[in-house]
Amino acid sequence: METYSRTKPVWQRWTAKERKACLAYAEEYKAFLDRARTERLANREIIRQAEKAGFRPLSAYRKLKAGDKVYLDHKGKSVILAVIGKEDMRKGLKLVGSHIDSPRLDLKANPLDEKDGLVFFRTHYYGGIKKYQWVCRPLAVVGVVVRKDGSVVDVEIGLDPDDPVLYITDILPHLGQTQAQKKVGEAVTGEMLLPVIGGHGERKKSARETVLALFGKKYGIEDEDFTTAELEIIPADNARDVGLDRAFILGHGHDDRVCSYGNLTAILAAEPGAKTQVALFADKEEIGSYGNTGVTSSYVPDFIMDLLALQGHEDHRSLRDTLRNSEILSADVTASFDPTFPDTMEKTNASLTGHGIVLTKYTGSRGKSGSNDANAEFIAKVRRIFNAANVPWQIGELGKVDQGGGGTIALYLAAWGCEVVDCGVTMLSMHAPLELVEKSDAYTAFLAYKAFFESN
């Protein structure tokens, strides 16, 4: 099969058997999207599948040997899986790094507010969003509340078909003349993202008190408990097929769960090899990878040090050698050429929908600011891996030079001295509440990461 082509989509290059495998994978991925809607839920689902496949917590091991399957649950928001290879780890790892957080709305510490008969949640958006896209759509609230006694309760409202949903209002067009004169980024501001959560008051209770009483009845929480909560507002929609030919998947959080699912399924399916295989599922990428669950924290090298120690290598040089000899795919999505907005892309170098996994030498903005800018020698090696394994791939960049840009975890991983290149799924409507991914592109993530894990 022709693995690199900018004229013939992957679907047209595949056999009937390959198409069938792609469609089966798409159904499994849609189910994953519906279960893994937040970083905490993704963490649980990844661990559930890993344990089913024989992975055990790092704490369960006193010594490691080739073939052992290990995982680290980091604060319920990040996960690392590892399959120990036959070769000395100091010769380097095969690591695929993705992230499981997505743009959303977070509740403020004192979220409940009542105005003129309506009860709202006050929110603060997380990650880069177009705020106007979040109005006039069904929304759900998902997360955890830590109660006064320290107990943790899971909250989920709006995902079950019988649940009520939340809704952010907009001004009617008849009265929208002033709004229409504003720039699109100013028509809906951050402080206007107020999901409606109630409106009925009782005879002796305000609407706010009534809503709070319902929370108390269902979850055993009180007003003060919201100050120690992590509650997220996300679309209430399930993943759906798009197109009469069902070529696409519409869903929340393709960025970056489409790569994370490919990462997960790849390490579960890959044959153990000479190199130790590591799948990283990080948090906080959408806000710069900061915080103790983002990759700028120490938990990833700490995990690697623990693996080394369980193989009898506890010196600093062992970690240094392991990191410098490692090869990494930064598994994050990129923007596909959109013919509706052709002026934002330089088509010759843009990734194309339906043409396979994308290798991106550099991200960043304008003068490659905030980019890893991968070495040509390493890109060439990944290219050979994909060609040998019949993986459809393409080259892409994130928009025109002076149009904008973006970043991934690649530059933070490269700071260890290892080889890193961005390698992810191309998509449409990135960072919208509901994003669009072509099924064949999603499936090539699994094929690409599996081939990388199994390579020498």
Secondary structure, 3 states (H helix, E strand, C coil): CCCECCCCCHHHHCCHHHHHHHHHHHHHHHHHHHHCCCHHHHHHHHHHHHHHCCCEEHHHCCCCCCCCEEEEEECCCEEEEEECCCCCHHHCEEEEEEECCCCEEEEEEEEEEEECCEEEEEEEEECCCCHHHHCCCCEEEEEEEECCCCCEEEEEECCCCCCCCEECCCCCHHHCHHHHCCCHHHHCCHHHCCCEEECCCECCECHHHHHHHHHHHHHCCCHHHHHHEEEEEEECCCCEEECCCCCEEEECCHHHHHHHHHHHHHHHHCCCCCCEEEEEEECCHHHCCCCCCCCCCCHHHHHHHHHHHCCCCCCHHHHHHHHHCCEEEECCCEEECCCCCHHHCCHHHCECCCCCEEEECCCEECCCECCCCCCHHHHHHHHHHHHHCCCCEEECCCCCCCCCEECCCHHHHHCCCCEEEEEECEEECCCCCCEEEEHHHHHHHHHHHHHHHHCC
